[in-house]
Protein backbone atom coordinates (compact mmCIF):
# COMPACT_ATOMS: atom_id res chain seq x y z
CA UNK A 1 0.00 0.00 0.00
CA UNK A 2 1.32 3.43 -0.92
CA UNK A 3 2.17 5.59 2.06
CA UNK A 4 0.48 8.96 1.57
CA UNK A 5 0.37 9.86 5.27
CA UNK A 6 4.09 10.45 5.82
CA UNK A 7 4.51 12.78 2.81
CA UNK A 8 1.44 14.71 4.00
CA UNK A 9 3.03 15.34 7.41
CA UNK A 10 6.33 16.26 5.80
CA UNK A 11 4.58 18.73 3.52
CA UNK A 12 2.72 20.24 6.47
CA UNK A 13 6.03 20.67 8.30
CA UNK A 14 7.63 22.43 5.32
CA UNK A 15 4.65 24.76 4.99
CA UNK A 16 4.63 25.56 8.72
CA UNK A 17 8.33 26.42 8.65
CA UNK A 18 8.06 28.56 5.51
CA UNK A 19 5.17 30.76 6.65
CA UNK A 20 5.40 33.65 9.12
CA UNK A 21 4.30 32.35 12.55
CA UNK A 22 0.98 34.30 12.59
CA UNK A 23 0.04 32.89 9.17
CA UNK A 24 1.02 29.35 10.17
CA UNK A 25 -1.00 29.65 13.38
CA UNK A 26 -4.06 30.97 11.53
CA UNK A 27 -3.87 28.17 8.99
CA UNK A 28 -3.59 25.58 11.76
CA UNK A 29 -6.71 26.92 13.47
CA UNK A 30 -8.74 26.70 10.27
CA UNK A 31 -7.54 23.18 9.49
CA UNK A 32 -8.03 22.04 13.06
CA UNK A 33 -11.60 23.24 13.24
CA UNK A 34 -12.40 21.66 9.86
CA UNK A 35 -10.90 18.35 10.98
CA UNK A 36 -12.94 18.51 14.15
CA UNK A 37 -16.17 18.66 12.17
CA UNK A 38 -15.15 15.88 9.78
CA UNK A 39 -13.87 13.43 12.42
CA UNK A 40 -17.22 12.71 14.03
CA UNK A 41 -16.14 9.87 16.30
CA UNK A 42 -13.21 11.83 17.66
CA UNK A 43 -15.41 14.87 18.12
CA UNK A 44 -17.85 12.74 20.10
CA UNK A 45 -14.96 11.50 22.26
CA UNK A 46 -13.81 15.05 22.99
CA UNK A 47 -17.35 15.99 24.00
CA UNK A 48 -17.50 13.04 26.41
CA UNK A 49 -14.14 14.02 27.89
CA UNK A 50 -15.24 17.61 28.44
CA UNK A 51 -18.45 16.50 30.12
CA UNK A 52 -16.49 14.23 32.44
CA UNK A 53 -14.46 17.25 33.48
CA UNK A 54 -17.49 19.52 33.88
CA UNK A 55 -20.93 17.86 33.63
CA UNK A 56 -22.63 21.27 33.94
CA UNK A 57 -21.43 22.54 30.54
CA UNK A 58 -24.17 24.04 28.38
CA UNK A 59 -24.47 22.86 24.79
CA UNK A 60 -23.15 26.16 23.46
CA UNK A 61 -20.15 26.09 25.80
CA UNK A 62 -19.50 22.43 25.04
CA UNK A 63 -19.52 23.13 21.30
CA UNK A 64 -17.12 26.06 21.77
CA UNK A 65 -14.66 24.03 23.86
CA UNK A 66 -14.82 21.11 21.44
CA UNK A 67 -13.93 23.37 18.52
CA UNK A 68 -11.11 24.88 20.56
CA UNK A 69 -9.73 21.41 21.35
CA UNK A 70 -9.23 20.61 17.67
CA UNK A 71 -7.74 24.05 17.04
CA UNK A 72 -5.38 23.46 19.95
CA UNK A 73 -4.37 20.05 18.61
CA UNK A 74 -3.57 21.58 15.22
CA UNK A 75 -1.50 24.24 16.99
CA UNK A 76 0.45 21.48 18.74
CA UNK A 77 1.51 20.04 15.39
CA UNK A 78 2.18 23.42 13.80
CA UNK A 79 4.46 24.51 16.64
CA UNK A 80 6.19 21.13 16.86
CA UNK A 81 6.96 21.30 13.15
CA UNK A 82 8.58 24.72 13.58
CA UNK A 83 10.59 23.95 16.72
CA UNK A 84 13.73 22.50 15.06
CA UNK A 85 14.35 25.79 13.27
CA UNK A 86 13.95 28.00 16.33
CA UNK A 87 16.79 29.36 18.45
CA UNK A 88 16.99 28.81 22.20
CA UNK A 89 16.54 32.57 22.64
CA UNK A 90 13.26 32.49 20.73
CA UNK A 91 12.07 29.45 22.68
CA UNK A 92 12.86 31.06 26.02
CA UNK A 93 11.16 34.34 25.07
CA UNK A 94 7.81 32.59 24.71
CA UNK A 95 8.03 30.29 27.73
CA UNK A 96 6.88 31.00 31.29
CA UNK A 97 8.12 28.33 33.74
CA UNK A 98 6.14 27.67 36.90
CA UNK A 99 7.44 25.14 39.39
CA UNK A 100 10.57 24.13 37.48
CA UNK A 101 12.64 24.52 40.63
CA UNK A 102 11.01 21.21 41.64
CA UNK A 103 12.58 19.54 38.62
CA UNK A 104 15.94 21.12 39.41
CA UNK A 105 15.79 19.88 43.01
CA UNK A 106 14.91 16.38 41.82
CA UNK A 107 17.84 16.26 39.39
CA UNK A 108 20.21 17.47 42.11
CA UNK A 109 19.52 14.16 43.89
CA UNK A 110 21.06 12.32 40.92
CA UNK A 111 18.25 9.79 40.39
CA UNK A 112 16.68 11.47 37.38
CA UNK A 113 13.18 12.89 37.29
CA UNK A 114 9.94 11.75 35.67
CA UNK A 115 7.74 14.38 34.04
CA UNK A 116 4.34 12.64 34.00
CA UNK A 117 2.16 14.49 31.52
CA UNK A 118 -1.28 14.36 29.94
CA UNK A 119 -1.75 14.91 26.21
CA UNK A 120 -2.19 18.60 26.94
CA UNK A 121 -1.04 21.74 25.18
CA UNK A 122 2.47 21.69 23.70
CA UNK A 123 4.64 19.34 25.72
CA UNK A 124 7.39 19.21 23.11
CA UNK A 125 7.96 22.94 23.58
CA UNK A 126 8.75 22.25 27.23
CA UNK A 127 11.09 19.42 26.32
CA UNK A 128 12.95 21.63 23.85
CA UNK A 129 13.18 24.36 26.50
CA UNK A 130 14.81 21.89 28.91
CA UNK A 131 17.34 20.61 26.37
CA UNK A 132 18.22 23.86 24.63
CA UNK A 133 17.77 26.53 27.31
CA UNK A 134 18.44 24.62 30.52
CA UNK A 135 20.96 22.23 28.91
CA UNK A 136 19.41 19.17 30.55
CA UNK A 137 19.11 15.76 28.91
CA UNK A 138 15.59 14.56 28.12
CA UNK A 139 14.51 11.04 27.23
CA UNK A 140 11.02 10.71 25.77
CA UNK A 141 9.02 7.51 25.46
CA UNK A 142 6.86 7.58 22.33
CA UNK A 143 4.12 5.43 20.91
CA UNK A 144 4.88 3.49 17.73
CA UNK A 145 2.92 4.88 14.81
CA UNK A 146 1.77 3.43 11.52
CA UNK A 147 3.09 3.52 8.87
CA UNK A 148 6.64 2.90 10.12
CA UNK A 149 8.01 5.69 7.92
CA UNK A 150 5.85 8.19 9.82
CA UNK A 151 7.15 6.89 13.14
CA UNK A 152 10.75 7.17 11.93
CA UNK A 153 10.13 10.72 10.72
CA UNK A 154 8.69 11.79 14.08
CA UNK A 155 11.66 10.18 15.86
CA UNK A 156 14.02 12.24 13.70
CA UNK A 157 11.99 15.36 14.46
CA UNK A 158 12.24 14.80 18.21
CA UNK A 159 15.91 13.93 18.02
CA UNK A 160 16.42 17.24 16.23
CA UNK A 161 14.90 18.86 19.32
CA UNK A 162 17.59 17.25 21.46
CA UNK A 163 15.49 14.37 22.82
CA UNK A 164 16.68 10.83 23.25
CA UNK A 165 13.76 8.76 22.00
CA UNK A 166 12.63 5.38 23.33
CA UNK A 167 9.91 3.51 21.45
CA UNK A 168 7.15 2.04 23.59
CA UNK A 169 7.65 -1.71 23.65
CA UNK A 170 9.35 -4.62 25.44
CA UNK A 171 12.73 -2.86 25.66
CA UNK A 172 11.38 0.47 26.92
CA UNK A 173 11.55 -0.51 30.59
CA UNK A 174 15.29 -1.15 30.61
CA UNK A 175 15.96 1.92 28.47
CA UNK A 176 14.05 4.22 30.80
CA UNK A 177 15.83 2.84 33.88
CA UNK A 178 19.17 3.53 32.19
CA UNK A 179 18.05 7.08 31.40
CA UNK A 180 17.09 7.76 35.01
CA UNK A 181 20.36 6.28 36.28
CA UNK A 182 22.10 8.75 33.94
CA UNK A 183 20.08 11.54 35.66
CA UNK A 184 17.95 12.34 32.63
CA UNK A 185 14.54 13.96 32.70
CA UNK A 186 12.14 11.26 31.52
CA UNK A 187 9.09 12.55 29.66
CA UNK A 188 6.09 10.20 29.87
CA UNK A 189 2.62 10.83 28.47
CA UNK A 190 0.51 8.83 30.89
CA UNK A 191 -3.19 9.69 30.61
CA UNK A 192 -3.91 6.79 28.25
CA UNK A 193 -3.21 3.10 28.90
CA UNK A 194 -2.38 1.72 25.46
CA UNK A 195 -1.87 -1.86 26.65
CA UNK A 196 -4.90 -1.82 28.93
CA UNK A 197 -2.97 -3.65 31.65
CA UNK A 198 -2.25 -0.79 34.05
CA UNK A 199 -3.71 -0.28 37.53
CA UNK A 200 -7.40 0.51 37.73
CA UNK A 201 -8.02 4.00 39.07
CA UNK A 202 -10.75 6.59 39.32
CA UNK A 203 -10.16 9.22 36.67
CA UNK A 204 -12.67 12.06 36.33
CA UNK A 205 -15.27 10.15 38.29
CA UNK A 206 -15.13 6.93 36.30
CA UNK A 207 -13.06 3.78 36.66
CA UNK A 208 -10.44 3.05 34.02
CA UNK A 209 -6.81 1.97 33.81
CA UNK A 210 -3.74 4.18 33.53
CA UNK A 211 -0.16 3.13 32.76
CA UNK A 212 1.67 1.70 35.73
CA UNK A 213 5.08 2.55 34.29
CA UNK A 214 5.55 5.99 35.89
CA UNK A 215 4.81 4.71 39.39
CA UNK A 216 6.87 1.55 38.87
CA UNK A 217 9.90 3.50 37.68
CA UNK A 218 9.68 6.01 40.51
CA UNK A 219 9.37 3.30 43.15
CA UNK A 220 12.25 1.25 41.75
CA UNK A 221 14.72 4.03 40.97
CA UNK A 222 14.01 6.76 43.52
CA UNK A 223 13.33 9.26 40.73
CA UNK A 224 10.91 12.05 41.58
CA UNK A 225 7.50 11.68 39.91
CA UNK A 226 6.31 15.15 38.88
CA UNK A 227 2.88 15.74 37.29
CA UNK A 228 3.62 18.32 34.60
CA UNK A 229 1.82 20.20 31.83
CA UNK A 230 2.77 22.73 29.17
CA UNK A 231 -0.12 25.07 28.28
CA UNK A 232 -0.69 27.37 25.35
CA UNK A 233 -0.98 30.75 27.06
CA UNK A 234 -2.09 33.26 24.46
CA UNK A 235 -1.11 33.24 20.79
CA UNK A 236 2.67 33.47 21.21
CA UNK A 237 3.52 32.12 24.65
CA UNK A 238 3.43 28.89 26.63
CA UNK A 239 3.18 28.35 30.35
CA UNK A 240 4.41 25.34 32.25
CA UNK A 241 3.22 23.92 35.54
CA UNK A 242 5.24 21.38 37.51
CA UNK A 243 3.31 20.09 40.53
CA UNK A 244 5.02 18.86 43.71
CA UNK A 245 6.48 15.35 43.52
CA UNK A 246 4.17 12.52 44.46
CA UNK A 247 4.82 10.45 47.57
CA UNK A 248 6.66 7.39 46.28
CA UNK A 249 7.92 6.01 49.57
CA UNK A 250 7.36 2.28 49.99
CA UNK A 251 4.37 1.62 52.24
CA UNK A 252 3.32 -1.95 51.50
CA UNK A 253 3.55 -4.61 48.84
CA UNK A 254 5.01 -3.36 45.59
CA UNK A 255 1.82 -3.85 43.58
CA UNK A 256 -0.19 -1.97 46.20
CA UNK A 257 2.30 0.90 46.10
CA UNK A 258 2.05 1.06 42.30
CA UNK A 259 -1.73 1.21 42.63
CA UNK A 260 -1.59 3.97 45.24
CA UNK A 261 0.90 6.11 43.37
CA UNK A 262 -0.94 5.70 40.07
CA UNK A 263 -4.16 6.86 41.72
CA UNK A 264 -2.34 9.88 43.12
CA UNK A 265 -1.00 10.54 39.64
CA UNK A 266 -4.52 10.37 38.22
CA UNK A 267 -5.57 13.10 40.65
CA UNK A 268 -2.56 15.19 39.61
CA UNK A 269 -3.48 14.80 35.96
CA UNK A 270 -7.05 15.83 36.75
CA UNK A 271 -5.75 19.00 38.38
CA UNK A 272 -3.62 19.86 35.36
CA UNK A 273 -6.33 19.09 32.80
CA UNK A 274 -9.03 21.09 34.63
CA UNK A 275 -6.89 24.22 34.24
CA UNK A 276 -7.33 24.11 30.43
CA UNK A 277 -9.71 21.30 29.42
CA UNK A 278 -9.97 22.62 25.85
CA UNK A 279 -6.25 21.85 25.41
CA UNK A 280 -6.60 18.16 26.28
CA UNK A 281 -5.78 16.32 23.06
CA UNK A 282 -7.12 12.91 24.03
CA UNK A 283 -9.15 11.83 21.01
CA UNK A 284 -9.26 8.06 21.54
CA UNK A 285 -11.50 5.96 23.82
CA UNK A 286 -10.06 5.94 27.31
CA UNK A 287 -12.78 4.53 29.57
CA UNK A 288 -14.75 1.26 29.37
CA UNK A 289 -17.91 3.22 28.53
CA UNK A 290 -16.11 4.76 25.54
CA UNK A 291 -15.27 1.34 24.17
CA UNK A 292 -18.83 0.18 24.79
CA UNK A 293 -20.07 3.00 22.58
Residue pairs with C-beta under 8 A, 6 or more apart in sequence:
3 147
3 149
3 150
5 147
5 150
6 147
6 149
6 150
6 153
9 150
9 153
10 153
12 77
12 81
13 81
13 157
15 24
15 27
16 24
16 28
16 77
16 78
16 81
16 82
17 81
17 82
17 85
19 27
21 82
21 236
22 235
24 78
24 82
25 75
25 78
25 235
27 78
28 71
28 74
28 75
28 77
28 78
29 71
29 74
29 75
31 74
32 70
32 71
32 72
32 73
32 74
32 75
33 67
33 70
33 71
33 74
35 70
35 74
36 42
36 43
36 46
36 66
36 67
36 69
36 70
36 71
37 43
39 70
39 283
42 283
42 284
43 66
43 70
44 293
45 282
45 283
45 284
45 285
45 290
46 66
46 69
46 70
46 282
46 283
47 62
47 66
48 290
49 204
49 277
49 280
49 282
49 286
50 57
50 62
50 65
50 66
50 69
50 277
50 278
51 57
51 62
52 204
52 205
52 206
52 287
53 204
53 273
53 274
53 277
53 280
54 277
57 65
65 277
65 278
68 278
68 279
69 278
69 279
69 280
69 281
72 121
72 232
72 278
72 279
72 281
73 281
73 283
75 122
75 232
76 121
76 122
76 124
76 281
79 122
79 124
79 125
80 122
80 124
80 125
80 157
81 157
83 91
83 124
83 125
83 128
83 161
84 157
84 160
84 161
86 128
88 132
88 133
91 125
91 128
91 129
91 132
91 133
92 129
92 133
94 236
94 237
94 238
95 125
95 126
95 129
95 133
95 237
95 238
95 239
95 240
96 233
96 237
96 238
96 239
96 240
97 129
97 240
97 242
98 239
98 240
98 241
98 242
99 240
99 241
99 242
99 243
99 244
100 134
100 240
100 242
102 224
102 226
102 242
102 243
102 244
102 245
103 113
103 115
103 130
103 185
103 224
103 226
103 242
105 224
106 112
106 113
106 223
106 224
106 226
106 245
107 113
107 136
107 183
107 185
109 222
109 224
110 183
111 180
111 181
111 183
111 221
111 222
111 223
111 224
112 179
112 180
112 181
112 182
112 183
112 184
112 185
112 186
112 221
112 223
113 185
113 186
113 223
113 224
113 226
114 180
114 185
114 186
114 188
114 214
114 217
114 218
114 223
114 224
114 225
114 226
115 126
115 185
115 186
115 187
115 188
115 226
115 228
115 242
116 188
116 190
116 214
116 225
116 226
116 227
116 228
116 265
116 268
116 269
117 123
117 187
117 188
117 189
117 190
117 191
117 227
117 228
117 229
117 230
117 272
118 189
118 190
118 191
118 229
118 269
118 272
118 273
118 280
118 282
119 189
119 191
119 192
119 280
119 281
119 282
120 229
120 230
120 231
120 272
120 273
120 276
120 279
120 280
120 281
121 229
121 230
121 231
121 232
121 238
121 276
121 279
122 230
122 231
122 232
122 238
123 187
123 189
123 229
123 230
124 158
124 161
125 230
125 238
126 228
126 230
126 238
126 240
127 138
127 140
127 158
127 161
127 162
127 163
127 187
128 161
128 162
129 240
130 136
130 138
130 185
131 137
131 138
131 161
131 162
131 163
132 161
132 162
136 184
136 185
137 164
137 182
137 183
137 184
137 185
138 162
138 163
138 164
138 184
138 185
138 186
138 187
139 163
139 164
139 165
139 166
139 175
139 176
139 179
139 184
139 185
139 186
139 187
140 158
140 163
140 164
140 165
140 166
140 186
140 187
141 166
141 167
141 168
141 172
141 176
141 186
141 187
141 188
141 189
141 213
142 154
142 155
142 158
142 165
142 166
142 167
142 168
143 168
143 189
143 194
144 151
144 167
144 168
144 169
145 151
145 154
151 167
155 165
155 167
158 165
159 165
163 187
164 179
164 184
166 172
166 175
166 176
166 179
168 194
172 213
173 213
176 186
176 213
176 217
177 217
177 220
177 221
179 186
180 186
180 217
180 221
180 223
181 221
186 217
186 223
188 211
188 213
188 214
190 210
190 211
190 213
190 214
190 265
190 269
191 203
191 210
191 269
191 273
191 282
191 286
192 210
192 211
192 282
192 284
192 286
193 208
193 209
193 210
193 211
193 286
194 211
195 211
196 209
197 209
197 212
198 209
198 210
198 211
198 212
198 213
198 262
199 209
199 210
199 212
199 215
199 258
199 259
199 262
199 263
200 207
200 208
200 209
200 259
201 207
201 208
201 209
201 210
201 259
201 262
201 263
201 266
202 263
202 266
203 210
203 266
203 269
203 270
203 286
203 287
204 270
206 287
206 289
207 287
207 288
208 286
208 287
208 288
210 262
210 265
210 266
211 262
212 258
212 262
214 225
214 261
214 262
214 265
215 225
215 248
215 257
215 258
215 261
215 262
215 265
216 258
217 223
217 225
218 224
218 225
218 246
218 248
218 261
219 248
219 250
219 254
219 257
219 258
219 261
222 248
224 245
224 248
225 245
225 246
225 248
225 261
225 265
226 242
226 243
226 244
226 245
226 246
227 242
227 243
227 246
227 265
227 268
227 269
227 271
227 272
228 240
228 241
228 242
228 243
228 272
229 240
229 241
229 272
229 273
229 275
229 276
230 238
230 239
230 240
231 238
231 239
231 240
231 241
231 275
231 276
231 279
232 238
232 276
232 279
233 239
241 272
241 275
243 268
243 271
243 272
246 261
246 264
246 265
246 268
247 261
247 264
248 257
248 261
250 257
251 257
251 260
252 260
273 280
285 291
285 293
